């Protein structure tokens, strides 16, 4: 079903009409919405996972885990708004000596938010995913643009969200789902929308980013776009645990059929380390599988061909010429040199969605650093080293290029916690904010300060008596309560 | 002196080269830079104020006060980075039960920052102003684009900044000044610049915003653009203290010759309240004065003519046909109806820099609210009411349109404190951040998380022992120290 522009207008008007009541709902009330939604998703988990397997070709275990991540996320955000730090309540009492007035700052919900769902996480980055949870948590109505890759699941999830919100007494207009290609452009340009979030390709994200920025009144556009997630293995690490690293890498770049934004897409390895044959052994045990959508299935062999057309690229494992369409995508390992990456980063480091990774052989630390310095911004960067390795410069290089730097394990798998950061330099993210973890909520808040306000107009967070018992900063000093 | 593009390239390269060392400098070291700079500005205050009076036509008292605000701002930011909350250090220890890794989040400096100085605050929003202080505080090199309205002052201030940083041992490249119109466009588009801040007109700000957004790698652009700062007076307030309100308003819209971004540019008053004659009396005691630049002097009578050309606008005080050029700008009070504002907000609510304000007569609360709902985003909104007034709906309307809502006093005058917010909905600001107050620093930081990192690569803020003794969130709980 495609939403017409007239229908979209009505839905945005309803969101705008609901916004003041959603903003005024207490933290306890909104926490109730999120918890109720989490319970409802759990209740319907089996049905939802069944629809998702049919639409996305992802397996039941993976999808069931994703539902749990999604409900855990909703409950974490409920806890976080009750804790109250997310309001950044800050009070400076009047100082007659300096003539400064009484100033009380808090973060307010920004208003109706447009959420563009991703293809690859039909739960965690879709209708009831992290962006929706973030916006509802801080008090913003949400309009989700469904991903065309899982429309039935989107509609069923939206029914569940709507029912949960209704049962909890949330205002009509708090949530809506729209679908259709044109409706996406109209949504991000709609005067009633105050912020937008997006998970997807660099091309699609850039187009929407440009529309958001070109508005008469530009709005924040939180895009999570492509990411190649550089990984570095030192010689000492391969000597110490080469088999384990090969096995971990093989799982990481092939799981979810290589369709994670955190897939390790480029792996720097020392020359003649023997790692390639270890990886070939490990990958040979990994299954392929059907990709999420026809478009991704077509793009996968195209991407493989584009990279392997480079004269300095060799195929280490698998077939570049693959079927596309309904056939399973097979794992492929390519290899090249650090010098080739340094000179042709655009060609060699283009993101290829699917079960492939590019090994980059380096002969020396300077050669490695020179290639890394041409690597675009990523969500993650990983280094596997031994205590004997001097990695200080390497860590600086990776920190400058990523929002999460790992020293163990693999970047696929993103824990939803207070400290998590899922956002890195362009193009991996279009902002200085995260889309996963508690601080993702900050994207949909704006600051306001009340000057010399009577208590009757102040929100509870700013009342002298601190009825919410939240952490606040009083006259410059952080207080946990009171 | 105009900076050439070749010189700009060299300066940005130097800033990029300095960035890692500036980022690595300890909070105590950077606090030392800011404090030393504050002391140096005080030492040279008389000389700087003398140059500023010559270039800006602002008076000595105002300018001396502004130097104090600027040095106070530098010292407040020094205190804030020592306090350490600005790092948002957050640690989630590994949880073997759930399989989550050890995650440690902190905010890093974003990299070299371009600061576009404003015309109207030659100290507080210029070379050593709030944007420069914010960027240096968090560890970013700064390149300031001087405002053409006070070039000699900019150069002299830059010498003092450079000397202070040199004496404190800051890396070469930490700070630079550039000037010239073309250099501004080149600066915001330069690949080495990671964020930009701007104080000025909607037209100039929008042009730079568009350039920042159109980059191959868009960067955050923190513009503080036009603002009309709606003010509402209730009948009860005028009856209780009309003379005091008239006097306060007259001072607020004429001080600094009406060249504050927080000037109350539109004042809603009840029909037949008698306030207009009180205001005329009060304004008649207020001097005019020479405007900051020739361009502003030309634009002032143009702006007056544009608004007063509306058939529903009358001149309550002063002359619309004024000289421009070197002659003093004289105060002007215009008046219209709420209905006219509701139907023609673009014409009537255009910002006019200079000593003028527009009175808007309202006949009822609905008429007032209808006009207010057409008012564009502003830095501030002010309401003067009595306890007998029901202002709940009014406060909601104003809160939706401003970043600071005042209930006493006048919006000109912005205290620099922990809680201050100087930023409102578009066009007053291009982001969800403030340009004044401690949280202005957040504009130039980006989050990063270290996963399972050895202590040897962690910044001090994330070490288990908390050597900086800063507030941190540990496993979800906020701790003041330790």
Contacts between the chains, C-beta under 8 A, distances in Angstrom:
chain1	res1	chain2	res2	distance
A	20	B	396	6.2
A	79	B	476	7.7
A	83	B	476	7.8
A	83	B	478	7.9
A	85	B	473	7.8
A	85	B	478	6.1
A	88	B	439	7.5
A	90	B	418	5.5
A	90	B	419	3.9
A	90	B	439	8.0
A	91	B	419	6.3
A	92	B	415	7.6
A	92	B	417	4.4
A	92	B	418	5.9
A	92	B	419	4.6
A	92	B	420	7.8
A	98	B	415	8.0
A	100	B	415	4.1
A	100	B	417	6.4
A	101	B	406	7.9
A	101	B	408	6.9
A	101	B	409	6.2
A	101	B	415	6.5
A	103	B	415	6.5
A	103	B	417	5.9
A	103	B	419	4.4
A	103	B	420	6.0
A	104	B	419	6.3
A	105	B	418	8.0
A	105	B	419	3.9
A	105	B	420	7.3
A	105	B	421	5.5
A	105	B	437	7.6
A	105	B	439	7.8
A	108	B	399	7.0
A	110	B	432	6.7
A	209	B	213	7.6
A	209	B	218	6.9
A	210	B	213	7.3
A	210	B	214	7.8
A	213	B	209	7.6
A	213	B	210	7.3
A	213	B	213	3.7
A	213	B	214	7.8
A	213	B	218	7.5
A	214	B	210	7.8
A	214	B	213	7.8
A	217	B	377	7.7
A	217	B	425	7.8
A	217	B	426	4.2
A	217	B	427	7.2
A	218	B	209	6.9
A	218	B	213	7.5
A	218	B	426	6.5
A	218	B	430	6.6
A	220	B	431	7.4
A	220	B	432	6.2
A	377	B	217	7.7
A	387	B	454	7.3
A	391	B	457	6.7
A	392	B	457	7.0
A	395	B	457	4.8
A	396	B	20	6.3
A	399	B	108	7.0
A	399	B	448	6.0
A	402	B	448	7.5
A	403	B	446	7.5
A	403	B	447	6.5
A	403	B	448	5.8
A	403	B	449	7.0
A	404	B	448	7.1
A	404	B	449	4.8
A	404	B	450	7.9
A	404	B	451	6.0
A	405	B	448	6.8
A	405	B	449	7.6
A	405	B	450	5.5
A	405	B	451	6.9
A	405	B	453	7.1
A	406	B	101	7.9
A	406	B	451	4.2
A	406	B	452	6.5
A	407	B	450	7.4
A	407	B	451	6.7
A	407	B	452	4.9
A	407	B	453	4.7
A	407	B	454	6.2
A	407	B	457	7.3
A	408	B	101	6.9
A	408	B	451	7.2
A	408	B	452	3.7
A	409	B	101	6.2
A	409	B	451	7.2
A	409	B	452	6.5
A	415	B	92	7.7
A	415	B	98	7.9
A	415	B	100	4.1
A	415	B	101	6.5
A	415	B	103	6.5
A	417	B	92	4.4
A	417	B	100	6.4
A	417	B	103	5.9
A	417	B	476	7.9
A	418	B	90	5.4
A	418	B	92	5.9
A	418	B	105	7.9
A	418	B	473	5.8
A	418	B	475	7.9
A	418	B	476	5.2
A	419	B	90	3.9
A	419	B	91	6.3
A	419	B	92	4.6
A	419	B	103	4.5
A	419	B	104	6.3
A	419	B	105	3.9
A	419	B	449	5.9
A	419	B	473	7.4
A	420	B	92	7.8
A	420	B	103	6.1
A	420	B	105	7.3
A	420	B	449	6.3
A	421	B	105	5.5
A	421	B	447	4.6
A	421	B	448	6.2
A	421	B	449	4.0
A	423	B	447	6.8
A	425	B	217	7.8
A	425	B	446	7.6
A	426	B	217	4.1
A	426	B	218	6.5
A	427	B	217	7.2
A	430	B	218	6.6
A	431	B	220	7.3
A	432	B	110	6.7
A	432	B	220	6.2
A	432	B	445	7.0
A	432	B	446	4.5
A	432	B	447	7.2
A	433	B	447	7.5
A	434	B	447	5.8
A	437	B	105	7.6
A	439	B	88	7.4
A	439	B	90	8.0
A	439	B	105	7.8
A	439	B	447	7.0
A	445	B	432	7.0
A	446	B	403	7.5
A	446	B	425	7.6
A	446	B	432	4.5
A	447	B	403	6.5
A	447	B	421	4.6
A	447	B	423	6.8
A	447	B	432	7.2
A	447	B	433	7.4
A	447	B	434	5.8
A	447	B	439	6.9
A	448	B	399	6.0
A	448	B	402	7.4
A	448	B	403	5.8
A	448	B	404	7.1
A	448	B	405	6.8
A	448	B	421	6.2
A	449	B	403	7.0
A	449	B	404	4.8
A	449	B	405	7.6
A	449	B	419	5.9
A	449	B	420	6.3
A	449	B	421	4.0
A	450	B	404	7.9
A	450	B	405	5.5
A	450	B	407	7.4
A	451	B	404	6.0
A	451	B	405	6.8
A	451	B	406	4.2
A	451	B	407	6.7
A	451	B	408	7.2
A	451	B	409	7.2
A	452	B	406	6.5
A	452	B	407	5.0
A	452	B	408	3.7
A	452	B	409	6.5
A	453	B	405	7.1
A	453	B	407	4.8
A	454	B	387	7.3
A	454	B	407	6.2
A	457	B	391	6.7
A	457	B	392	7.0
A	457	B	395	4.8
A	457	B	407	7.3
A	471	B	478	5.4
A	473	B	85	7.8
A	473	B	418	5.8
A	473	B	419	7.4
A	475	B	418	7.9
A	476	B	79	7.7
A	476	B	83	7.8
A	476	B	417	7.9
A	476	B	418	5.2
A	478	B	83	7.9
A	478	B	85	6.1
A	478	B	471	5.4
A	478	B	478	8.0
A	478	B	480	6.2
A	480	B	478	6.2
A	480	B	480	6.7
